[in-house]
Amino acid sequence: MSSWASKRRFMYGGTLTAIILAIVGYELFVNLYKPPTCFDGIMNGTETGVDCGGSCVRLCPSSFLQPIVSWTSFEQLVPGSYNIVAYITNPNSEGQAWNVPFHMVLFDAKSDQIVDKSGVVNLPPNRNTLAFLGSVPVGKRIPYRAFFEFTGAPDWRKKADTLTSLSVVDKKYSEDQLGSSLLVTLKNDSVKPIGRMSVYVVLSDANSNVVGFSKTIVDGIDGLGLVDAPFTWAENHQGKVVSIEVLPVAE
């Protein structure tokens, strides 16, 4: 009997110890365990890099292609004031980068710098866009060449194109003694409204040379609705315009 009682006490003691250890272990786990996040500075969870890839919105460097800058140009608004642009292609079908910093420089015919101006540009997924600087003052100097450069790496985020339901249904271009004008009609083919967007246009001649560009803001389009985006130029382009490219970018 004494031996059985000792064994029973040992069993009860062992069980109690196991329960206490389980409770302590659980408390330690609850208080000390931190689940993986996309902001903890370490590679964990489903991430394929530090705080990027997998379930994270931020894309890892190996998951995206660099944006392509095709050309830069400038256009006089009034004497002493110019718009400057760079044409950029984002080849990433599900990657966007917002507020990417850049600067553009205007030079004269002697390659002397006239002005160096900074800005930011949004790179929508799988779309072309313009980095646009408006009304840049140059004084009495005459620009001859423009230079564009990103001044910071794009912070790529996982995002599908939000403007797939948007279509351009009409482009009315005209010229007169006062200059040139363009009215672009946009249509939302979805029942879901489209929010505020920037709309850029590029005018080209028969040799694909850029002869004009501009930007306007559209506050939004109702579901299955239409909206007109107007553009004007003080210059008459003398019948040179044969191609009009419309570049909408969601804000």
Legacy VTK file of the C-alpha trace (Angstrom):
# vtk DataFile Version 3.0
C-alpha trace
ASCII
DATASET POLYDATA
POINTS 251 float
0.000 0.000 0.000
2.784 2.404 0.887
4.447 1.802 -2.459
1.178 2.394 -4.378
0.491 5.591 -2.412
3.956 6.869 -3.224
3.446 6.150 -6.896
0.085 7.902 -6.814
1.573 10.971 -5.148
4.348 10.995 -7.740
1.791 10.787 -10.562
-0.278 13.636 -9.109
2.843 15.711 -8.564
4.058 15.094 -12.107
0.673 15.985 -13.544
0.508 19.183 -11.503
4.022 20.126 -12.567
3.129 19.539 -16.223
0.031 21.725 -15.865
2.019 24.518 -14.209
4.708 24.329 -16.911
2.033 24.420 -19.624
0.416 27.493 -18.063
3.753 29.268 -17.673
4.745 28.328 -21.229
1.456 29.646 -22.591
1.834 32.926 -20.707
5.377 33.320 -21.983
4.226 32.596 -25.536
1.379 35.112 -25.361
3.555 37.823 -23.851
6.742 37.276 -25.834
5.635 35.970 -29.247
5.288 38.603 -31.938
3.618 37.443 -35.168
5.390 38.278 -38.441
4.565 41.690 -39.923
5.636 43.597 -43.009
7.246 46.281 -40.832
9.433 44.396 -38.331
12.739 44.711 -40.192
13.314 40.951 -40.582
12.468 38.368 -43.222
9.731 36.117 -41.864
6.277 34.763 -42.631
5.656 34.494 -46.374
8.115 37.278 -47.221
10.672 36.720 -49.971
12.858 39.578 -48.671
13.022 41.830 -45.640
9.491 43.242 -45.245
8.688 42.681 -48.924
7.151 40.069 -51.202
4.731 37.323 -50.215
1.707 38.775 -48.435
3.364 42.204 -48.083
2.207 45.076 -50.291
5.792 46.266 -50.774
7.604 44.515 -53.643
11.143 43.192 -53.341
13.807 44.570 -55.736
13.929 41.261 -57.614
10.176 41.458 -58.331
9.973 44.576 -60.477
11.418 46.158 -63.605
12.889 49.646 -63.642
10.837 52.472 -65.207
11.883 53.545 -68.689
12.407 57.228 -69.513
11.896 57.606 -73.273
12.310 61.344 -73.792
12.245 64.795 -72.229
10.816 67.961 -73.716
9.848 71.532 -72.908
7.252 73.951 -74.243
6.856 77.700 -73.858
3.700 78.878 -72.107
4.420 82.591 -72.299
7.743 84.409 -72.716
9.939 83.506 -69.743
7.856 80.504 -68.602
8.008 76.859 -69.734
6.442 73.482 -69.059
8.945 70.603 -68.832
8.088 66.906 -69.132
9.648 63.447 -69.249
7.820 60.485 -70.809
8.004 57.436 -68.520
6.869 53.833 -69.008
6.155 51.549 -66.050
6.561 47.964 -67.370
5.269 46.390 -64.123
1.744 45.059 -64.609
0.990 44.837 -60.870
3.413 47.305 -59.341
3.020 51.008 -58.687
5.263 53.646 -57.137
3.859 56.908 -55.815
5.631 60.223 -55.207
8.924 59.181 -56.829
11.335 62.146 -56.575
13.080 63.562 -59.629
14.659 66.703 -60.981
14.752 68.244 -64.431
17.314 70.697 -65.748
17.065 73.138 -68.628
20.243 74.116 -70.500
20.848 76.802 -73.090
22.574 76.343 -76.451
25.987 76.675 -74.765
25.105 73.854 -72.309
24.963 76.344 -69.442
22.357 75.513 -66.832
19.286 77.746 -66.805
17.202 76.131 -64.059
17.162 72.945 -61.945
13.671 72.063 -60.698
12.544 69.151 -58.491
9.234 67.302 -58.305
7.554 63.945 -57.741
5.816 61.613 -60.171
3.320 58.754 -59.761
4.045 55.584 -61.745
0.751 53.681 -62.250
0.890 49.924 -62.961
1.495 48.980 -66.603
0.910 52.515 -67.895
2.819 55.366 -69.495
2.827 58.757 -67.827
4.520 62.150 -67.780
6.702 63.668 -65.106
5.352 67.201 -65.410
6.698 70.528 -64.183
4.486 73.467 -65.045
5.216 77.180 -65.412
8.972 76.993 -64.777
10.465 80.512 -64.928
13.597 81.028 -67.034
13.793 84.810 -67.231
15.044 86.020 -70.610
17.101 82.913 -71.344
16.156 80.473 -74.115
16.135 76.701 -73.311
17.826 74.413 -75.801
17.927 71.040 -74.019
16.203 69.310 -71.081
17.602 66.663 -68.734
15.622 64.304 -66.437
16.859 62.160 -63.544
15.248 60.231 -60.690
16.684 61.429 -57.375
15.333 58.567 -55.266
14.519 54.893 -55.802
10.845 54.105 -56.439
9.100 52.397 -53.518
7.221 49.711 -55.440
3.917 48.463 -54.048
1.702 45.613 -55.181
-1.226 47.154 -57.055
-3.347 46.290 -60.075
-4.416 48.918 -62.601
-7.472 50.774 -61.250
-8.357 52.362 -64.600
-9.083 49.256 -66.664
-12.707 50.378 -67.063
-11.685 53.769 -68.478
-11.727 54.351 -72.226
-11.145 57.295 -74.547
-14.210 57.620 -76.771
-13.442 60.888 -78.569
-10.637 63.396 -79.272
-11.615 66.695 -80.889
-8.564 68.753 -81.898
-8.779 72.167 -83.559
-6.563 75.142 -84.444
-7.402 78.818 -85.006
-5.806 82.238 -84.783
-5.869 82.059 -80.963
-3.951 78.772 -80.723
-4.851 75.097 -80.476
-7.401 73.195 -78.387
-8.286 69.604 -77.621
-11.366 68.092 -76.015
-10.938 64.487 -74.833
-14.051 62.518 -73.859
-13.488 59.752 -71.312
-15.953 56.975 -70.500
-16.269 54.786 -67.417
-17.418 51.358 -68.636
-18.021 50.126 -65.078
-20.896 50.795 -62.663
-18.268 51.631 -60.038
-17.284 55.334 -59.982
-13.729 56.363 -60.864
-12.073 58.880 -58.543
-9.980 61.941 -59.219
-7.291 61.575 -61.869
-4.646 63.506 -63.765
-4.944 63.360 -67.546
-1.903 64.079 -69.725
-1.858 64.401 -73.514
1.005 64.279 -76.006
0.691 65.707 -79.524
3.003 64.296 -82.219
3.668 64.990 -85.891
3.982 62.575 -88.800
7.562 61.731 -87.800
6.587 60.984 -84.172
8.208 64.208 -82.985
6.517 65.792 -79.972
4.930 69.117 -80.896
2.887 69.690 -77.726
1.785 68.307 -74.385
-0.447 69.330 -71.521
-2.123 68.250 -68.280
-5.543 68.653 -66.700
-7.386 67.289 -63.665
-10.635 65.304 -63.782
-12.483 65.169 -60.460
-14.016 61.765 -61.221
-16.454 59.869 -63.424
-19.732 58.336 -62.280
-20.447 54.700 -63.013
-21.155 54.276 -66.763
-20.630 58.032 -67.098
-18.815 60.350 -69.487
-16.593 63.364 -68.800
-14.798 65.880 -71.012
-11.168 66.863 -70.382
-10.228 70.168 -72.090
-6.703 71.252 -73.136
-5.531 74.483 -74.743
-2.290 75.872 -76.207
-1.457 79.476 -77.030
0.453 78.191 -80.074
-1.167 77.184 -83.354
0.599 73.954 -84.323
0.126 74.698 -88.040
-1.479 71.389 -88.951
1.452 69.335 -87.700
-0.545 67.224 -85.238
-1.330 63.748 -86.598
-1.263 61.698 -83.362
-2.737 62.344 -79.900
-1.861 60.112 -76.957
-3.993 60.340 -73.805
-2.391 59.270 -70.500
-4.776 59.086 -67.512
-3.331 58.485 -64.030
-5.442 57.795 -60.930
-4.646 59.932 -57.895
LINES 1 252
251 0 1 2 3 4 5 6 7 8 9 10 11 12 13 14 15 16 17 18 19 20 21 22 23 24 25 26 27 28 29 30 31 32 33 34 35 36 37 38 39 40 41 42 43 44 45 46 47 48 49 50 51 52 53 54 55 56 57 58 59 60 61 62 63 64 65 66 67 68 69 70 71 72 73 74 75 76 77 78 79 80 81 82 83 84 85 86 87 88 89 90 91 92 93 94 95 96 97 98 99 100 101 102 103 104 105 106 107 108 109 110 111 112 113 114 115 116 117 118 119 120 121 122 123 124 125 126 127 128 129 130 131 132 133 134 135 136 137 138 139 140 141 142 143 144 145 146 147 148 149 150 151 152 153 154 155 156 157 158 159 160 161 162 163 164 165 166 167 168 169 170 171 172 173 174 175 176 177 178 179 180 181 182 183 184 185 186 187 188 189 190 191 192 193 194 195 196 197 198 199 200 201 202 203 204 205 206 207 208 209 210 211 212 213 214 215 216 217 218 219 220 221 222 223 224 225 226 227 228 229 230 231 232 233 234 235 236 237 238 239 240 241 242 243 244 245 246 247 248 249 250
